[in-house]
Amino acid sequence: MGLFGKKKEAPEKTACSCNGNCGTAKAQATEVSANVKVLGSGCAKCNELEKATKEALAELGMDTAVEHVTDFAEIAAYGVMSTPALVVDGKVAVYGKVLKKEEVVELLHKLRG
């Protein structure tokens, strides 16, 4: 009787109909994305950091949306008291200064390994 037996695990789903034989599924699995947020009121410096971050992500080929957080309660929840700030994968990477595109690229390489 199989009522309380071990559940059969579902086969791994792929993104295409070839069941992973064409390489598309492998390419999608290796695609690296990050959760990126810019914290700040929306001032010129915050917007400059957001622009540099989007340019850096595009240069790295990362299809990642950049969320701009302007809610001061949410910003304070990250422990940030000086904006603009950049949050990558839930961790504050930098705060209180505007990074150039090259600096953001370097920072993402360092954080993402």
C-alpha positions as CSV (number, residue, x, y, z in Angstrom):
1,M,0.0,0.0,0.0
2,G,1.5,3.3,-1.1
3,L,-0.5,5.7,1.0
4,F,2.3,6.8,3.3
5,G,5.2,5.9,1.1
6,K,7.8,8.3,-0.2
7,K,6.6,10.8,-2.7
8,K,8.0,10.6,-6.2
9,E,9.9,13.6,-7.1
10,A,8.8,15.5,-10.2
11,P,11.3,15.6,-13.1
12,E,13.2,18.8,-13.4
13,K,11.4,21.2,-15.7
14,T,13.2,22.9,-18.6
15,A,12.5,26.1,-20.4
16,C,12.0,24.5,-23.8
17,S,10.4,21.5,-25.3
18,C,13.6,19.6,-26.0
19,N,14.0,18.6,-22.3
20,G,17.3,20.4,-22.0
21,N,19.0,18.8,-25.1
22,C,19.5,22.0,-27.1
23,G,21.6,24.0,-24.6
24,T,19.0,26.7,-24.0
25,A,18.2,25.3,-20.5
26,K,21.9,25.1,-19.6
27,A,22.4,28.7,-20.8
28,Q,19.5,29.9,-18.7
29,A,20.7,28.1,-15.6
30,T,24.1,29.8,-15.8
31,E,22.6,33.3,-16.3
32,V,23.5,35.2,-13.2
33,S,21.2,37.9,-11.9
34,A,21.3,40.0,-8.8
35,N,18.7,41.8,-6.7
36,V,19.9,45.4,-6.9
37,K,18.4,48.4,-5.1
38,V,19.4,52.1,-4.9
39,L,18.4,53.7,-1.7
40,G,17.8,57.5,-1.7
41,S,15.3,60.3,-1.8
42,G,15.4,60.7,-5.6
43,C,17.9,63.5,-5.6
44,A,20.5,64.1,-8.3
45,K,23.2,61.9,-6.5
46,C,20.8,59.0,-6.1
47,N,19.8,59.2,-9.7
48,E,23.4,59.3,-10.8
49,L,24.2,56.2,-8.8
50,E,21.1,54.5,-10.3
51,K,22.3,55.4,-13.8
52,A,25.8,54.1,-13.2
53,T,24.5,50.9,-11.7
54,K,22.2,50.3,-14.8
55,E,25.1,51.0,-17.1
56,A,27.4,48.6,-15.1
57,L,24.7,45.8,-15.2
58,A,24.3,46.3,-18.9
59,E,28.1,46.1,-19.5
60,L,28.2,42.9,-17.5
61,G,25.3,41.5,-19.5
62,M,23.2,41.1,-16.4
63,D,19.5,41.4,-17.1
64,T,18.6,42.9,-13.7
65,A,16.1,45.5,-12.8
66,V,17.3,48.2,-10.4
67,E,14.7,49.2,-7.8
68,H,14.9,52.7,-6.5
69,V,13.8,52.8,-2.9
70,T,12.7,56.3,-1.6
71,D,10.7,55.3,1.5
72,F,12.8,56.5,4.4
73,A,11.5,53.8,6.8
74,E,12.7,51.1,4.3
75,I,16.0,52.8,3.9
76,A,16.4,53.0,7.7
77,A,15.6,49.3,7.9
78,Y,18.8,48.6,6.0
79,G,20.7,50.7,8.7
80,V,21.6,53.3,6.1
81,M,21.7,56.9,7.5
82,S,23.6,58.4,4.6
83,T,22.3,58.2,1.0
84,P,22.7,57.3,-1.8
85,A,23.3,53.6,-1.0
86,L,23.6,50.5,-3.1
87,V,22.1,47.2,-1.9
88,V,23.1,44.0,-3.7
89,D,21.3,40.7,-2.8
90,G,19.9,42.3,0.4
91,K,23.3,43.5,1.7
92,V,24.4,47.1,1.8
93,A,27.4,47.3,-0.5
94,V,28.1,51.0,-0.3
95,Y,26.5,54.1,1.2
96,G,27.1,57.8,1.3
97,K,28.8,58.2,-2.0
98,V,28.1,58.1,-5.8
99,L,30.1,55.4,-7.6
100,K,31.1,55.6,-11.2
101,K,30.1,52.8,-13.6
102,E,33.6,51.2,-13.4
103,E,33.4,51.2,-9.6
104,V,30.0,49.5,-9.7
105,V,31.4,46.9,-12.2
106,E,34.3,46.2,-9.8
107,L,32.0,46.0,-6.8
108,L,29.6,43.6,-8.5
109,H,32.5,41.4,-9.6
110,K,33.8,41.3,-6.0
111,L,30.3,40.6,-4.5
112,R,29.1,38.1,-7.0
113,G,32.4,36.2,-7.3
